[in-house]
Amino acid sequence: MPLFRTKKEPFEWLKSGKKPIDVRKGAPLYGEVAVYLSGPNVLRMRILKKQTGKLTEVVRLDNFRLIIPSALILDDAIAYLQGLYIGYDDVFTAYYVAPLER
């Protein structure tokens, strides 16, 4: 079960459904449920699909707003993620997530 620390804004995007794709550095982690932590808040989401590649391969014109909802253009989303992962230029994983069914 992947465990991800998440800043407040992306946590809210995930929780509200505005962000159904979460991009993280590194190879995909094993598990079918992702756990997101933001301060004392916990959110569990089902992983529907994983995609790996360079940042520009997983963040594209057809999906950048699903990754960074506040981005106006593709370059905004790329810059946002590069700011989180300064100097990292290896493989990234896009986790396609959905709320857990209750």
Secondary structure as GFF3:
##gff-version 3
##sequence-region A 1 102
A	DSSP	beta_strand	3	5	.	.	.	ID=ss1
A	DSSP	alpha_helix	8	16	.	.	.	ID=ss2
A	DSSP	beta_strand	21	25	.	.	.	ID=ss3
A	DSSP	beta_strand	33	38	.	.	.	ID=ss4
A	DSSP	beta_strand	41	53	.	.	.	ID=ss5
A	DSSP	alpha_helix	55	58	.	.	.	ID=ss6
A	DSSP	alpha_helix	64	67	.	.	.	ID=ss7
A	DSSP	alpha_helix	74	84	.	.	.	ID=ss8
A	DSSP	beta_strand	92	99	.	.	.	ID=ss9
###
